[in-house]
Amino acid sequence: MSDTLKNLQQELQAAQRALAETKARCERHDAEHQAAAKELEDNRNALLFMLEDLENARQKVEQAHQEWMAALDVVDDPIFLHDKHFRILRANRAYQQCAGVPFKEVIGQLYYEVFPKSHRPLPCCLRAMEKAEEEEEEEEEVTVGNAIYRSRSFSVHDEQGAHLYSVHILEDITESRRAEQEQRRNAAVNAALAGLSQYFLSAPQLAIEDVSARVLGVARQLTGSEFGYVGYIDADTGFLIAPTLTRDIWDQCEVAGKSVVFEKWDGLWGWVLTHKKSLISNAPSTDPRSGGIPKGHVPIKRFLSAPALAGEQLMGQVSLANADHDYTDRDMAVVERLADFYAIVVQRVRSEKALRDSEARFRQAMESTRDAFIVLEGERGTITLWNHAAEAIFGYSKDEAVGQALHEFLVPSRFREAVRAGMAHFSNTGEGAAVGKTLELFALRKNGEEFPIEFSLSATQLGGKWYATGIARDITERKRAEAAIQHANRALATLSAVNSTLVRAASEEELLQAVCQAIVQQRGYQLAWVGYVQHDENKTIRIMAYASDDGGYPDTMQPTWAEEKQGMWPSGRAVRSGVTQMCQDIASDPHYQPWRDEALKRGYAASIALSLLNGDNTVFGILTVYADEANAFNPSEISLLEEMAGDLAFGVRTLHTRRERDLALEQSRQHLERLQNSLEDTVRAIASIVEMRDPYTAGHQVRVADLAAAIARQMGLPDEQMHAIHLAGVVHDLGKIKIPAEILSRPGKITDIEYSLIKVHPQAGYDILKGINFPWPIAQMVLQHHERRNGSGYPQGIKGDAILLEARILSVADVVEAMSSHRPYRPGLGIEAAMEEITKNCGKFYDPQVVDACLALFREQHYSFK
């Protein structure tokens, strides 16, 4: 083998080995590549799964975000998020609406420059951000315009404590705050009114000046008024007296002759008193009801006033001015409630006037008497201190009382167990139902008499023991006075009801029955009857009216005023004496024996008989009233009932006078009517004389009168005016009495001279009638009945509306009757010719309205002459 071939062979083998190695490497590389490709594919698939998970997570986060924002948008309260620089990150729809800025413009803005606007972040926001980690939220109230918000703020931090964002919630609490303010206001009003009520009810005697000042103070406080006054109507003069004027504006007013007594009522305050209505005027200077502010008076910017009324009776007034706001209906409601209180007080003061002297004596006696002072200890309530006043009040000496248990000898038996249990509880706790209070109780005197006391109890602890200090006052006289006031109030109420009846009653029978009914309807009176004195043989008393709670009793009586057994009861004595008589105890009064059983069966215990007097002080009747308790009529009540009887007697006399006056007026009216009828009959008789002189025109005046009256009725004129027209028609040709009869009855044509004589008959008739005092212008109607609308008539030639309407009616009726009737110088022309005449000359000679009415009579209603 040649070396060349050998070398080639070696090179080939080397190439083959190299190729084999290269192939082996390629196979290894390919295997490695396939492994790497597989690993890459696995990694790619894993990455795709991760990306898919991330996308799902992102979508869930986005969905959660959208749901969260949607949930925030549903909330009515503004909510927003901001970063640590106070720039808005998120905000719900309510926040955007409050801010008035679209969402895109809100994001990134400083929230305190958007809403709620301020010069710096809210304090609660700053406090929340200063906290190192999430803690409880901070809150505060923020006022924006008229709205009030509760701002709640908290911050959100990351795991390292770094601030991420802050959340603000603005809750609108405007209505709740206003409700709280209204509640506080109402509470203040109720508290003030309750305080006044307590004062009114608890004060033993009211001074009107002090009460007026208290009411004014409360009214000014509750309404924020600068000025005001409270005044009452003086019962004797009817003047308004305002003692409170000296309390606030007296020194500032420079009105000449200023006084707290107002005789005349004017201006806004006078309007309130006159109309008995409340008034608010927030612009008094322009109010048409105002009479202006007197010179020197304090300026009045706003005014509010309410009348103090007791039913329909005006008792006074509460007026306020210059509040720090316009007066409202709420202010008026408060003032009207105060005015109602004030009316009650004034009424009470008036009712107490009759008892003032006796009450003054009572107060003097009370002031000169010391109250009983008692100290108790232990669960038995043992008396340890007993002063001289206690001896005088209860009748036990100091030696008899000290060491005894209170409930065993001072307390009525029905209360002893309760007092014993109360003292046992008090000795352990120092507490009890009577501690710190003033109560009205009943106590026993040494002689066994039970009487009322006013008892105040206070607690003191000494040396670990509880002591009770009691102050007792005998209020027997006060209770009697209260009963007297109740009786007086009953009588006052009865007097008021009777006086109202007196005003309304139209007849004597109605008056008497209504008075009896009004008396019985008042609490405490069971029966009332009115009887009239009869001057017959038996001297009976005729029962005219009665009312009772059971509907009976007077029907069983046979009352008499004769001086015998049957006439010795109060009613008979009252007739004979003319003064009030009474029976304070029917059960024991011997003079009441004939009627006692029937009265007691019906529950009547006392009665009073009051004389009803004529103007000459003679007795014409009696009013008898019954009560259900003995000794029911005290002096003040008797005085009021006597006043009531006097009013009733006056009412009866007034009705008698009215009836006599009405009868006299009716007689005068009838006499006047007879005179007028006589006058008209005389006129008709005179008119008949004219027709006797002119037989051819007999009945003309009456027919003209009837037609003229029918035209007036068709025109809708009043009956009185229609009657006057008819009367004028009857005498409208009265003046022809001066015209010679041969001219009136001539059958041929008359001359101009004769016609001129006939034309003077309206003036002649006027001259005859003008001296007669008719209630209507009859003479003028006769004078003008030949005048024409265009002035062509006679005798004066007047025209248009210068002619009386009555004369215009007579002229049409005269023409129609004359044309349709026969005359000596021509036959009758008929109704149609007459209608044609007035139609043709309507508006020229004759009044259009009168013509239309006449045409309607003949053509529509078929009128014809009788």
Salt bridges, closest charged atoms under 4 A:
GLU41 OE2 - ARG44 NH1 3.66
ASP42 OD2 - LYS38 NZ 3.46
GLU55 OE2 - ARG58 NH2 2.71
ASP73 OD2 - ARG93 NH2 3.87
GLU135 OE1 - LYS131 NZ 3.88
GLU137 OE2 - ARG152 NE 3.21
GLU138 OE1 - ARG127 NE 2.88
GLU138 OE2 - LYS131 NZ 2.89
GLU139 OE2 - ARG150 NE 3.81
GLU141 OE2 - ARG177 NH2 2.08
GLU171 OE1 - ARG150 NH1 2.93
GLU171 OE1 - ARG152 NH1 2.88
GLU175 OE2 - ARG178 NH1 3.77
GLU180 OE2 - ARG177 NH1 3.08
GLU182 OE1 - ARG330 NH2 2.87
ASP210 OD2 - ARG214 NE 3.30
ASP236 OD2 - LYS353 NZ 3.27
ASP248 OD2 - ARG220 NH1 3.36
ASP287 OD2 - ARG289 NH2 3.03
ASP324 OD1 - HIS325 ND1 2.67
ASP326 OD1 - ARG302 NE 2.83
ASP331 OD1 - ARG185 NH2 3.08
ASP331 OD2 - HIS325 NE2 2.94
GLU352 OE2 - ARG348 NE 3.00
ASP371 OD2 - ARG473 NH2 3.07
GLU391 OE1 - HIS388 ND1 3.47
GLU400 OE2 - LYS446 NZ 2.84
GLU408 OE2 - ARG380 NH2 3.48
GLU417 OE2 - ARG420 NH2 2.70
GLU440 OE2 - ARG478 NH2 2.64
GLU440 OE1 - LYS479 NZ 2.42
GLU449 OE1 - ARG445 NE 3.14
GLU450 OE2 - ARG414 NH2 2.58
GLU454 OE1 - ARG473 NH1 3.85
GLU454 OE2 - ARG478 NH1 2.94
ASP474 OD2 - ARG445 NH2 2.93
GLU477 OE2 - ARG480 NH1 2.80
GLU482 OE2 - ARG478 NE 3.82
GLU482 OE1 - LYS479 NZ 3.61
GLU508 OE1 - HIS656 NE2 2.89
GLU508 OE1 - ARG659 NH2 3.79
ASP550 OD2 - ARG602 NH1 2.69
GLU598 OE2 - LYS601 NZ 3.47
GLU598 OE2 - ARG602 NH2 3.00
GLU629 OE2 - HIS487 NE2 3.28
GLU629 OE2 - ARG490 NH1 4.00
GLU637 OE1 - HIS487 ND1 2.91
GLU637 OE2 - ARG490 NH2 2.74
ASP662 OD1 - ARG661 NH2 3.20
GLU666 OE2 - ARG669 NH2 2.60
GLU673 OE1 - ARG669 NH1 2.99
GLU680 OE1 - ARG684 NH2 3.73
GLU680 OE2 - HIS723 NE2 2.78
ASP681 OD1 - ARG684 NH1 3.49
ASP706 OD1 - HIS726 NE2 2.78
ASP733 OD2 - HIS700 NE2 3.33
ASP733 OD2 - HIS732 NE2 3.20
ASP733 OD2 - LYS736 NZ 3.47
ASP733 OD1 - HIS761 NE2 3.17
ASP733 OD1 - HIS785 NE2 3.54
GLU754 OE2 - ARG746 NH1 2.27
ASP767 OD1 - LYS770 NZ 3.89
ASP801 OD1 - ARG808 NH1 3.85
ASP814 OD1 - HIS700 NE2 2.88
ASP814 OD1 - HIS732 NE2 3.47
ASP814 OD2 - HIS786 NE2 3.60
GLU817 OE1 - HIS700 ND1 2.23
GLU817 OE2 - ARG703 NE 2.65
GLU817 OE1 - ARG823 NH2 3.54
ASP847 OD2 - ARG789 NH1 3.78
ASP847 OD2 - ARG808 NH1 2.60
